[in-house]
């Protein structure tokens, strides 16, 4: 059986580079890179053998196997020594059965992949374990000198980077747009010891600065422009299929900002198909907030080109991005999967998130964007009632307490909170208490 291997490849050309190189764009034409695997070698093992191996690792207590990412290491970084892996048991997140919501919407099946059920509370852990492990490997094996790892962030990337670097003992640097992240998101990199800089700009301005800073190759770039992140994030796809008994959903809806996760999702399904694990690839739908929707606007124009926009303030702060770095890869993902891009208003995302909460979820606003897109598509007849749909929940609602409180107190600007659940103030009197309970229990019976 052939040895598994991988390298960086220009997405628009044939130039390749070792994965240990400190490189983010092609030296030939400046295009983005992707990690290219020897899919022919992966396909030499039968689908049954892969499924058996993945099932065995699911039950293993070996550190690498307990990670949803590293349990599929042959399709992530096949040359990574186990001793260099930096893991916090990321991945293996629940596939929540949202049957009550599916019934309300009139579709066959709806499941929500809870990627926020992770160490730092978002899907960013999935890619960061891969990137920081590779940096750890480069440092330990003295391949290059790296002094620190840096990222621009709207909150979740910085939390993941700081935690994984802290575990590995590698300094980290974080650039955040001042006043544009939640308190929970801001305190995470501070607590984990990152050098935190709050810049008087938006995410796109922070991204510009971090690219300038990481022009010095001793400071390693951790944003999704670095295609190593995609290799961890793409494992969402085989995880979904494995949790569904190696069946494939018809449609997957994912919120999109910088768009790295979109291309990762498509690549994961493509890898699974090449390995014989699945026989088709689902349609991928990207959901954006109206206040930050350059990808949607490009889609409406037939993907003629990306026109960067000044992203307006949105409740979905992690995707408040006007110039997405991974645009070319995301276009390819939508085109290959016959996908779509949908735009959702602030009120639609807020109500969709809290409608989801009513069935036991605890949705971040970005999950609300995806659920809001689902509602619009079902209403427009663009999702068939017999479809099996999966929504990607990218972060935990606990990171967005201000959003939750503001919604239920009806204090979110220009939002009509359809699912607000007020606190009832009452005297310590049984009669008064029972009056409230009788009224509310009658109204809330399903």
C-alpha positions as CSV (number, residue, x, y, z in Angstrom):
1,X,0.0,0.0,0.0
2,X,1.3,3.5,-0.9
3,X,2.5,5.8,1.8
4,X,0.2,8.7,2.5
5,X,1.6,12.2,1.8
6,X,0.5,15.8,1.3
7,X,1.9,19.1,0.3
8,X,0.8,22.7,-0.5
9,X,-0.4,23.3,-4.0
10,X,-1.4,26.5,-5.8
11,X,-5.2,26.5,-6.3
12,X,-4.7,28.0,-9.8
13,X,-1.5,26.3,-10.8
14,X,0.9,23.4,-10.5
15,X,3.6,24.8,-8.1
16,X,3.9,22.9,-4.8
17,X,5.6,23.4,-1.5
18,X,6.4,21.3,1.6
19,X,3.9,21.6,4.5
20,X,6.8,22.7,6.7
21,X,7.4,25.8,4.6
22,X,6.3,29.1,6.1
23,X,4.2,30.1,3.1
24,X,0.6,31.2,2.5
25,X,0.4,32.2,-1.1
26,X,1.9,30.9,-4.4
27,X,5.4,32.2,-5.1
28,X,4.4,32.1,-8.8
29,X,1.2,34.1,-9.1
30,X,0.2,35.0,-5.5
31,X,-2.8,32.7,-5.5
32,X,-4.1,31.0,-2.3
33,X,-2.7,27.5,-1.5
34,X,-4.4,24.3,-0.5
35,X,-3.2,21.1,1.1
36,X,-3.2,18.4,-1.6
37,X,-3.4,14.8,-0.6
38,X,-2.5,11.7,-2.6
39,X,-6.2,10.6,-2.9
40,X,-5.1,7.6,-5.0
41,X,-3.1,6.3,-2.1
42,X,-6.0,6.9,0.3
43,X,-8.3,5.0,-2.0
44,X,-6.1,1.9,-1.9
45,X,-7.6,1.1,1.5
46,X,-11.2,0.0,1.0
47,X,-14.1,2.0,2.3
48,X,-14.9,-0.9,4.7
49,X,-11.3,-0.8,6.1
50,X,-11.5,3.0,6.6
51,X,-14.9,2.7,8.4
52,X,-13.6,0.0,10.6
53,X,-10.5,2.0,11.5
54,X,-12.5,5.2,12.2
55,X,-14.9,3.2,14.4
56,X,-12.1,1.6,16.4
57,X,-10.5,5.0,17.0
58,X,-13.8,6.3,18.2
59,X,-13.6,3.9,21.1
60,X,-9.9,4.4,21.7
61,X,-8.4,6.3,24.7
62,X,-5.2,7.2,22.8
63,X,-4.8,11.0,22.9
64,X,-4.8,11.4,19.1
65,X,-7.7,9.0,18.6
66,X,-9.8,11.0,21.2
67,X,-9.7,14.0,18.8
68,X,-12.2,14.0,16.0
69,X,-9.5,15.6,13.8
70,X,-6.5,13.4,14.6
71,X,-8.6,10.2,14.6
72,X,-8.7,10.9,10.8
73,X,-5.0,11.9,10.6
74,X,-4.3,10.1,7.3
75,X,-6.6,12.6,5.6
76,X,-5.4,15.6,7.6
77,X,-1.6,15.7,8.1
78,X,-0.3,12.2,7.4
79,X,3.3,12.9,8.3
80,X,2.6,14.5,11.7
81,X,4.5,12.6,14.5
82,X,2.0,11.8,17.3
83,X,4.3,13.3,19.9
84,X,4.1,16.7,18.2
85,X,0.2,16.9,18.1
86,X,-1.3,19.6,20.3
87,X,-4.9,18.5,21.0
88,X,-7.7,19.2,23.5
89,X,-10.0,16.5,22.4
90,X,-11.6,18.7,19.8
91,X,-14.1,17.4,17.3
92,X,-16.6,14.6,17.8
93,X,-19.3,17.3,18.4
94,X,-22.9,16.2,18.7
95,X,-25.2,16.0,15.7
96,X,-28.3,17.4,17.4
97,X,-31.6,16.0,16.2
98,X,-33.9,19.1,15.7
99,X,-37.0,17.0,14.9
100,X,-39.4,19.5,16.5
101,X,-38.1,22.3,14.4
102,X,-38.1,20.2,11.2
103,X,-41.8,19.4,11.9
104,X,-42.6,23.1,12.4
105,X,-40.9,23.9,9.1
106,X,-42.5,21.0,7.3
107,X,-39.3,19.2,6.2
108,X,-38.3,15.5,6.6
109,X,-35.2,15.9,8.8
110,X,-33.1,18.6,10.4
111,X,-29.9,18.0,12.3
112,X,-27.6,20.7,13.8
113,X,-23.9,20.0,14.0
114,X,-22.9,21.6,17.3
115,X,-19.3,22.7,16.6
116,X,-19.4,25.1,19.5
117,X,-19.3,22.1,21.9
118,X,-15.5,22.4,21.9
119,X,-12.7,23.5,24.2
120,X,-12.9,27.2,23.4
121,X,-16.6,27.2,22.3
122,X,-16.3,27.4,18.5
123,X,-15.4,25.4,15.4
124,X,-12.1,27.3,15.2
125,X,-10.6,24.6,17.5
126,X,-10.9,22.1,14.6
127,X,-8.4,24.0,12.4
128,X,-6.3,25.4,15.2
129,X,-5.2,22.0,16.5
130,X,-3.8,21.3,13.0
131,X,-2.0,24.6,12.6
132,X,-0.5,24.8,16.1
133,X,0.6,21.1,15.9
134,X,2.4,21.9,12.6
135,X,4.1,24.9,14.2
136,X,5.0,22.8,17.2
137,X,6.5,20.2,14.9
138,X,8.5,22.8,13.0
139,X,9.9,24.3,16.2
140,X,10.7,20.9,17.9
141,X,12.4,19.5,14.8
142,X,14.2,22.9,14.3
143,X,13.0,23.2,10.7
144,X,12.5,26.9,10.9
145,X,12.8,29.5,13.7
146,X,9.3,30.7,14.8
147,X,8.9,33.2,17.6
148,X,5.1,33.5,17.8
149,X,1.9,32.8,16.0
150,X,-0.5,35.7,15.1
151,X,-4.0,36.2,13.9
152,X,-6.6,38.8,13.2
153,X,-9.9,37.9,14.7
154,X,-13.5,38.8,15.3
155,X,-13.3,36.8,18.5
156,X,-13.4,33.0,18.0
157,X,-10.1,32.5,16.1
158,X,-8.2,34.4,18.8
159,X,-9.7,32.2,21.5
160,X,-8.7,29.0,19.7
161,X,-5.2,30.3,18.8
162,X,-4.5,31.5,22.4
163,X,-5.6,28.2,24.0
164,X,-3.7,25.9,21.7
165,X,-0.5,28.0,21.8
166,X,-0.8,28.2,25.6
167,X,-0.9,24.4,25.8
168,X,2.1,24.1,23.4
169,X,4.1,26.8,25.1
170,X,4.2,29.0,22.0
171,X,3.7,32.8,22.2
172,X,0.6,34.1,20.4
173,X,-0.4,37.5,19.1
174,X,-4.0,38.6,18.6
175,X,-5.4,41.6,16.7
176,X,-9.0,42.4,17.4
177,X,-11.2,45.2,16.2
178,X,-11.8,47.5,19.2
179,X,-15.3,47.2,20.7
180,X,-16.5,44.7,18.1
181,X,-16.2,41.4,20.1
182,X,-18.3,40.1,23.0
183,X,-16.8,40.2,26.5
184,X,-16.6,36.4,26.6
185,X,-14.6,36.4,23.3
186,X,-12.3,39.2,24.4
187,X,-11.4,37.6,27.8
188,X,-10.4,34.2,26.3
189,X,-7.1,35.3,24.7
190,X,-6.4,37.6,27.6
191,X,-6.7,34.7,30.0
192,X,-4.6,32.4,28.0
193,X,-1.7,34.9,27.9
194,X,-1.8,36.2,24.3
195,X,-0.4,39.5,23.4
196,X,-3.8,41.2,22.6
197,X,-4.0,44.4,20.5
198,X,-7.4,46.1,20.1
199,X,-7.1,48.1,16.9
200,X,-9.2,51.1,15.9
201,X,-10.5,49.4,12.8
202,X,-12.7,46.5,11.6
203,X,-11.7,42.9,11.0
204,X,-10.5,43.7,7.5
205,X,-8.2,46.3,8.9
206,X,-6.9,43.9,11.4
207,X,-6.3,41.3,8.6
208,X,-4.3,43.9,6.7
209,X,-2.1,44.5,9.8
210,X,-1.5,40.8,10.6
211,X,-0.4,40.1,7.0
212,X,2.1,42.9,7.3
213,X,3.4,41.6,10.7
214,X,3.7,38.0,9.4
215,X,5.7,39.1,6.4
216,X,8.5,38.4,8.9
217,X,8.5,34.6,8.7
218,X,9.4,34.3,12.4
219,X,5.8,35.2,13.2
220,X,3.5,32.6,11.8
221,X,0.1,33.5,10.3
222,X,-2.9,31.6,11.8
223,X,-5.8,33.0,9.8
224,X,-7.7,30.8,7.3
225,X,-5.5,32.3,4.5
226,X,-3.2,29.6,5.9
227,X,-4.7,26.4,4.4
228,X,-3.6,24.2,7.2
229,X,-6.7,25.3,9.1
230,X,-8.9,23.9,6.4
231,X,-7.5,20.4,7.0
232,X,-8.9,20.4,10.5
233,X,-12.2,22.1,9.7
234,X,-12.9,19.7,6.8
235,X,-13.3,16.8,9.3
236,X,-16.8,18.2,10.0
237,X,-17.9,16.5,6.8
238,X,-16.7,12.9,7.6
239,X,-18.0,13.3,11.1
240,X,-21.5,14.2,9.9
241,X,-21.5,11.2,7.6
242,X,-20.1,8.9,10.3
243,X,-22.7,10.1,12.8
244,X,-25.4,9.4,10.1
245,X,-24.2,5.8,9.5
246,X,-22.1,6.9,6.5
247,X,-25.2,8.4,4.8
248,X,-25.1,11.8,3.2
249,X,-27.4,14.7,3.9
250,X,-29.1,16.4,0.9
251,X,-28.2,19.9,2.0
252,X,-25.8,21.5,4.4
253,X,-26.2,25.1,5.5
254,X,-23.3,27.0,6.9
255,X,-22.8,30.6,8.0
256,X,-20.1,32.4,6.1
257,X,-17.8,35.3,6.9
258,X,-14.1,34.9,5.9
259,X,-15.3,31.7,4.0
260,X,-12.6,29.3,5.1
261,X,-15.1,27.0,6.6
262,X,-17.1,26.9,3.4
263,X,-14.2,25.5,1.4
264,X,-13.3,23.2,4.2
265,X,-16.8,21.6,4.3
266,X,-16.7,21.0,0.5
267,X,-13.2,19.5,0.6
268,X,-14.1,17.2,3.4
269,X,-17.0,15.7,1.4
270,X,-14.8,15.5,-1.7
271,X,-12.2,13.5,0.3
272,X,-14.8,11.2,1.6
273,X,-16.1,10.5,-1.9
274,X,-12.6,9.9,-3.3
275,X,-12.0,7.4,-0.5
276,X,-15.2,5.6,-1.3
277,X,-16.8,6.4,2.1
278,X,-19.8,8.2,0.4
279,X,-21.2,8.1,-3.1
280,X,-22.3,11.7,-3.5
281,X,-21.6,15.2,-2.2
282,X,-24.4,17.3,-0.7
283,X,-25.5,20.7,-1.8
284,X,-23.7,23.4,0.3
285,X,-25.6,26.6,1.1
286,X,-23.8,29.6,2.6
287,X,-25.8,32.0,4.8
288,X,-24.6,35.6,5.3
289,X,-25.9,38.5,7.4
290,X,-27.3,41.3,5.2
291,X,-25.0,43.8,6.9
292,X,-21.9,41.9,5.8
293,X,-22.8,39.9,2.7
294,X,-20.2,40.5,-0.1
295,X,-20.3,36.8,-1.0
296,X,-24.1,36.9,-1.5
297,X,-23.7,40.0,-3.6
298,X,-21.1,38.3,-5.8
299,X,-23.4,35.2,-6.1
300,X,-26.2,37.4,-7.3
301,X,-24.0,38.7,-10.0
302,X,-22.9,35.2,-11.1
303,X,-19.6,35.4,-9.2
304,X,-18.2,37.9,-11.7
305,X,-15.8,39.2,-9.0
306,X,-15.6,40.0,-5.3
307,X,-16.5,43.6,-4.6
308,X,-15.2,44.3,-1.0
309,X,-17.7,46.2,1.2
310,X,-17.5,48.1,4.4
311,X,-19.3,45.6,6.7
312,X,-21.9,47.2,8.8
313,X,-22.5,46.2,12.5
314,X,-24.3,42.9,12.8
315,X,-25.4,40.8,15.7
316,X,-23.4,38.0,14.0
317,X,-20.2,39.7,14.9
318,X,-17.9,36.9,14.0
319,X,-18.9,37.1,10.3
320,X,-18.9,40.9,10.2
321,X,-16.3,40.8,7.3
322,X,-16.4,42.8,4.1
323,X,-13.4,41.4,2.3
324,X,-13.3,37.6,2.8
325,X,-9.8,36.1,2.2
326,X,-11.1,32.6,1.1
327,X,-13.5,33.9,-1.5
328,X,-11.9,32.0,-4.5
329,X,-12.1,28.7,-2.6
330,X,-15.6,29.3,-1.5
331,X,-16.8,30.1,-5.1
332,X,-15.4,26.8,-6.2
333,X,-17.2,25.0,-3.3
334,X,-20.5,26.5,-4.3
335,X,-20.1,25.8,-8.0
336,X,-18.9,22.2,-7.4
337,X,-21.9,21.4,-5.2
338,X,-24.6,23.2,-7.1
339,X,-24.9,25.4,-4.0
340,X,-26.4,28.7,-3.1
341,X,-25.8,31.8,-1.1
342,X,-28.6,33.4,1.0
343,X,-28.7,36.7,2.9
344,X,-30.5,37.1,6.2
345,X,-31.7,40.3,8.0
346,X,-30.8,41.1,11.6
347,X,-34.4,40.4,12.8
348,X,-34.5,37.1,10.8
349,X,-31.2,35.8,12.4
350,X,-32.2,36.9,15.9
351,X,-35.6,35.2,15.8
352,X,-34.3,32.1,14.1
353,X,-31.6,31.7,16.8
354,X,-34.2,31.9,19.6
355,X,-36.7,29.7,17.8
356,X,-33.9,27.1,17.8
357,X,-33.4,27.7,21.5
358,X,-37.1,26.7,22.1
359,X,-36.3,23.1,21.1
360,X,-33.3,22.8,23.4
361,X,-30.5,24.4,21.4
362,X,-28.6,27.5,22.7
363,X,-27.8,29.2,19.4
364,X,-25.1,31.8,18.7
365,X,-26.2,34.5,16.3
366,X,-24.3,32.9,13.5
367,X,-26.2,29.7,13.8
368,X,-29.3,32.0,13.7
369,X,-28.0,33.2,10.3
370,X,-28.0,29.6,9.0
371,X,-31.4,28.7,10.6
372,X,-32.8,32.0,9.2
373,X,-31.6,31.0,5.7
374,X,-33.2,27.6,6.1
375,X,-36.5,29.2,7.0
376,X,-36.4,31.5,3.9
377,X,-35.5,28.6,1.6
378,X,-38.2,26.3,2.9
379,X,-40.8,29.1,2.5
380,X,-39.6,29.8,-1.0
381,X,-39.8,26.1,-2.0
382,X,-36.0,26.0,-2.6
383,X,-35.6,23.2,-0.1
384,X,-37.8,20.2,-0.7
385,X,-39.9,18.9,2.1
386,X,-38.3,15.4,1.7
387,X,-34.8,16.7,2.2
388,X,-32.4,15.7,5.0
389,X,-30.8,19.0,6.1
390,X,-27.8,19.7,8.3
391,X,-27.1,23.1,9.7
392,X,-23.6,23.9,11.0
393,X,-23.7,25.6,14.4
394,X,-20.3,27.4,14.5
395,X,-20.1,28.6,18.2
396,X,-21.7,28.1,21.6
397,X,-24.4,30.6,22.6
398,X,-22.6,31.1,26.0
399,X,-20.1,33.3,24.1
400,X,-22.9,35.7,23.2
401,X,-24.7,36.4,26.5
402,X,-25.3,40.0,25.6
403,X,-27.2,38.9,22.5
404,X,-29.4,36.5,24.5
405,X,-30.2,39.0,27.3
406,X,-30.9,41.8,24.9
407,X,-33.3,39.6,22.8
408,X,-35.4,38.5,25.8
409,X,-35.4,41.9,27.3
410,X,-36.5,43.3,23.9
411,X,-33.6,45.7,23.9
412,X,-32.0,44.8,20.5
413,X,-32.3,47.7,18.2
414,X,-34.9,47.4,15.4
415,X,-35.6,43.8,16.4
416,X,-39.1,42.5,17.2
417,X,-38.4,39.6,19.5
418,X,-41.0,37.0,18.5
419,X,-39.7,34.4,21.0
420,X,-38.9,36.6,23.9
421,X,-39.3,34.9,27.3
422,X,-39.7,37.5,30.1
423,X,-38.9,37.0,33.7
424,X,-42.2,37.3,35.7
425,X,-41.9,39.3,38.9
426,X,-44.4,38.2,41.6
427,X,-45.0,38.5,45.3
428,X,-44.2,35.5,47.5
429,X,-47.8,34.6,47.5
430,X,-49.2,31.2,46.3
431,X,-52.3,32.7,44.6
432,X,-50.3,35.2,42.6
433,X,-47.8,32.6,41.6
434,X,-50.5,30.1,40.5
435,X,-52.2,32.8,38.4
436,X,-49.1,33.3,36.4
437,X,-48.3,29.6,36.1
438,X,-51.8,28.7,34.9
439,X,-51.8,31.4,32.3
440,X,-48.3,30.6,31.0
441,X,-48.7,26.8,31.1
442,X,-51.9,27.0,29.1
443,X,-50.3,29.2,26.4
444,X,-47.1,27.1,26.2
445,X,-48.7,23.6,25.7
446,X,-47.7,22.2,22.4
